[in-house]
Structure formats: structure tokens, C-alpha cells
Amino acid sequence: MTDSINKNIIHDLFHLINGHSVLFAYDEKAKMPEIVQCLISSFLDMNDISISTITFTEKTKWSCDNFKCNQCMYCMLYSKYGKFTKFSAGLTSTDMTSLLLDIESKIDQKQLIFLEDLGFIRWIKNKTAFLHFLDLLFSIMKDAKGTMICTIALNTFEIDIQKLLFSVFNTIFYVTEDSIQLGLKKSVNDIQYAFENGRLILKPAVSTDLRKVKEIFSLSPEEEKELDKIVHKHLEEYKK
């Protein structure tokens, strides 16, 4: 019964984020990065999609540790899913422009792209340029009907930078010590999580259908265009 509930939640969660730019913002007690790596492992296992990763710093480690889901993720990346591409780049405007062109020429339709944790942005002098890069990256992914997943610790930046960063994403989850929330406050739509013998176990805080929650993130084409205008306006204002 638990396995069935777990698979149903993962299935609904994938369809909730599919085609979106997704940010998992986590607090200091959240079990990161294991939870997102395990979710991605499950998404790959249940769907015929390819994945790419992007790294910007040499400190990044894609940890396997003692989590079975992470070990499965590596197996799938290098065997079951032959179409695994690892992109890496520096943080200059030239580097990021070249990276965008490289990604655009290589990504598949409906693929998933997973970025290194965004905490390194705090050390970048021109944060606006990198936020613009994220915005352009998702435009490429959206054209390919793909999904972009990023992670960031809450309270990493001053509030104005955090708001600007969050405006780039159209789907944001807040990860706490034991739940994945659709907002900063707990609600009946939260997903409870735990690790048992290295496996990620998910269950709803209250019986709910995540597909109904999808309406929160389902924008009409006109609403998406308006949201894009707002994001670009904020980025331009911040440059001044």
C-alpha cells in the first residue's frame, strides 16, 4: 500500500512540475540534496525522458552516499538513459552565452535539466546577468517542452535579490525537515517525506490529489506572456 501511494504521489508530482521552471527552496533542517536527487531518480525511472546537468563550480559533488535512490540515479544516467549530458561553464557573460548556445543545440524535446545548487550566486558580482541567464535558459527549455529544476537555501540573499530570483521560476516548493510545501506555511496540500533504508518515502499530509493543485501553476498563454513581461521588467529595473 505504501509503495502504491509513493508511486502515485511521485507520478502526480512529476506531472505537476513537467514543463515548468522549478525551484526547491529549503531550510537548514531539510534533507538536501538527497531529496531532490531521489525525486529526479524516481522521475527518470517512471518516465521515458532524458536528463542533463549543469555545473558552474568545481566544488560541486553529485553525491551517492548511502542513498539507494542516488545509486539508481547513477545507473540510469549512464546505462538505461544513454542520453545524459553534463554541461559545465564559467560565470562570465561570454561563458554563459556559449553555454546557452551549446544547450540549445543538444537538448531533446521534453527533457529534464538539473542545475548545481544556486548558493554560489552569493559570490557573483553581477547577479543580474546570471538571473538573466536563468530566464533565457528556461525560455529554451520551454520551447523544447522541457523542465528545469534548481535548488537554493532560504535566506541565502538579501530580500530584494531573493524576490528577483524567485520571480524567474513559475513553480516553487519549500522543503522543510519533513515536508515539501507549496507555500511558506504548512497546508493540507503538503507532501510529507522520510527516508527508510535509503529510500525516499512520500505521503500526503492530508489525503489530496496533486493533479488538482496543478491548477495553481496552469497559466493561460496570455498569462504566461504577462508573467514574462513582469520578470523582464524587474530584471531591467535591477540593472539600473
C-alpha positions in Angstrom: 0.0 0.0 0.0 2.8 2.4 0.9 4.6 1.7 -2.4 1.4 2.4 -4.3 0.9 5.7 -2.5 4.5 6.6 -3.0 4.4 6.0 -6.8 1.1 7.8 -7.1 2.5 10.9 -5.4 5.7 10.8 -7.5 3.6 10.4 -10.6 1.4 13.4 -9.8 4.4 15.5 -8.6 6.1 14.9 -11.9 3.1 16.0 -13.9 2.7 19.0 -11.6 6.2 20.3 -12.5 6.6 18.9 -16.0 7.3 21.8 -18.4 8.0 24.3 -15.7 11.0 26.1 -14.2 11.1 24.7 -10.7 12.8 25.9 -7.6 13.1 23.9 -4.4 13.9 26.4 -1.7 14.9 24.6 1.5 15.5 25.5 5.2 18.6 24.4 7.2 16.9 21.2 8.5 15.8 19.9 5.1 17.5 16.7 3.9 19.2 18.2 0.9 20.4 17.4 -1.7 19.3 13.8 -1.2 15.5 14.5 -1.5 15.8 16.3 -4.9 18.2 13.7 -6.3 15.9 10.9 -5.2 12.9 12.7 -6.7 14.8 13.0 -10.0 15.8 9.4 -9.8 12.1 8.4 -9.5 11.1 10.8 -12.3 13.6 9.1 -14.6 12.5 5.6 -13.5 8.9 6.3 -14.3 9.1 8.4 -17.4 10.9 8.0 -20.7 12.9 11.3 -20.5 16.5 12.3 -20.9 18.4 14.4 -18.4 21.2 16.9 -18.4 23.1 18.5 -15.5 24.8 21.9 -15.4 27.7 22.8 -13.1 29.4 26.1 -12.6 31.9 25.5 -9.8 34.5 22.8 -9.1 33.1 22.2 -5.6 30.0 20.5 -6.9 29.7 16.8 -6.0 26.9 14.6 -7.2 26.8 12.5 -4.0 25.8 8.8 -3.9 26.5 8.4 -0.2 24.2 5.7 1.3 21.0 6.5 -0.6 19.8 3.7 -2.9 17.8 6.2 -5.0 21.0 8.1 -5.8 22.8 4.9 -6.7 19.9 4.1 -9.0 20.1 7.6 -10.5 23.7 7.0 -11.5 22.8 3.6 -13.0 20.1 5.2 -15.1 22.2 8.2 -16.1 25.0 6.0 -17.5 23.1 2.9 -18.7 19.3 2.9 -19.0 19.4 6.5 -20.2 22.1 6.8 -22.8 21.2 10.4 -23.5 22.8 12.0 -20.4 24.8 15.2 -21.0 26.8 17.1 -18.4 27.3 20.8 -19.2 29.8 23.0 -17.3 30.7 26.6 -17.7 32.3 29.6 -16.1 30.3 32.6 -14.9 31.3 35.3 -17.3 28.8 36.6 -19.8 30.8 35.0 -22.6 30.8 31.7 -20.8 27.0 31.8 -20.2 26.2 32.8 -23.7 28.3 29.9 -25.1 26.6 27.6 -22.7 23.1 28.6 -23.8 24.1 28.0 -27.5 25.5 24.6 -26.6 22.4 23.6 -24.6 20.1 24.8 -27.3 21.9 22.7 -29.9 21.9 19.5 -27.8 18.8 19.2 -25.7 16.0 16.8 -26.5 12.3 17.5 -26.5 10.6 17.2 -23.1 13.9 16.6 -21.3 14.8 17.5 -17.7 17.7 19.7 -16.8 19.1 19.9 -13.3 21.4 22.7 -12.2 24.0 22.9 -9.5 22.7 24.3 -6.2 22.4 28.1 -6.7 24.1 29.0 -3.4 27.2 30.1 -5.3 25.3 33.1 -6.7 26.1 35.0 -3.5 29.7 35.2 -4.6 28.9 36.6 -8.1 29.4 40.3 -8.5 26.9 40.6 -11.4 24.0 38.6 -10.1 21.6 40.2 -12.6 23.5 38.7 -15.5 23.1 35.2 -14.0 19.4 35.7 -13.3 19.0 36.8 -16.9 20.9 33.6 -18.0 18.3 31.5 -15.9 15.5 33.3 -17.6 16.9 32.7 -21.1 17.7 29.1 -20.2 14.0 28.4 -19.3 12.9 30.1 -22.5 15.0 27.4 -24.3 13.6 24.7 -22.1 10.0 25.9 -22.6 10.4 25.8 -26.4 11.6 22.2 -26.1 8.7 21.5 -23.6 11.3 20.6 -21.0 11.6 21.0 -17.3 14.3 23.0 -15.3 15.0 22.1 -11.7 17.1 24.2 -9.3 17.7 24.3 -5.6 18.6 27.1 -3.2 18.8 27.5 0.6 16.3 30.0 2.0 17.7 33.3 3.3 20.8 33.0 1.2 20.5 36.5 -0.2 19.1 39.9 0.9 15.3 40.0 0.3 15.4 42.0 -2.9 17.7 39.5 -4.7 15.7 36.6 -3.3 12.5 38.1 -4.7 14.2 38.7 -8.1 15.5 35.1 -8.1 12.1 33.6 -7.2 10.4 35.7 -10.0 12.4 33.7 -12.6 10.7 30.5 -11.6 7.0 29.7 -12.2 6.9 26.8 -9.7 8.4 27.0 -6.2 8.4 24.4 -3.5 9.5 24.9 0.1 11.3 22.0 1.7 11.4 21.7 5.5 12.7 19.0 7.8 9.9 16.6 6.9 7.7 18.1 4.2 7.6 19.6 0.7 5.3 22.6 0.8 3.5 24.6 -1.9 3.9 27.7 0.2 5.9 29.0 3.1 3.1 28.0 5.5 2.0 24.4 6.1 -1.2 23.3 4.4 -3.3 20.3 3.6 -1.6 20.0 0.2 1.9 19.4 1.7 3.8 16.2 0.9 5.4 14.5 3.9 8.7 12.8 3.3 11.1 10.4 5.1 14.0 8.2 4.2 13.7 4.5 5.1 16.7 2.2 4.4 18.0 4.8 1.9 14.7 5.0 0.0 12.6 8.2 -0.2 9.1 7.7 1.1 6.3 10.2 0.3 2.8 10.6 1.6 0.3 13.4 1.7 -0.2 15.3 4.9 -3.9 15.1 4.3 -5.4 12.9 1.6 -5.3 15.0 -1.6 -4.9 14.9 -5.3 -1.9 16.8 -6.6 -3.4 17.0 -10.0 -6.0 19.4 -8.6 -3.1 21.5 -7.2 -1.7 21.7 -10.7 -4.3 24.4 -11.4 -2.2 26.7 -9.3 0.6 26.6 -11.9 -1.6 26.3 -15.0 -1.4 29.7 -16.7 -3.1 30.6 -20.0 -0.8 31.7 -22.9 -1.8 35.3 -22.2 -1.0 35.0 -18.5 2.4 33.4 -19.3 3.2 36.3 -21.7 2.3 38.8 -18.9 4.4 37.0 -16.4 7.4 37.0 -18.8 6.9 40.8 -19.2 7.0 41.3 -15.4 10.1 39.2 -15.0 11.9 41.1 -17.8 10.8 44.4 -16.4 12.2 43.5 -12.9 15.5 42.4 -14.4 15.8 45.6 -16.4 15.0 47.8 -13.4 17.5 46.0 -11.3 20.3 46.7 -13.8 19.8 50.5 -13.4 
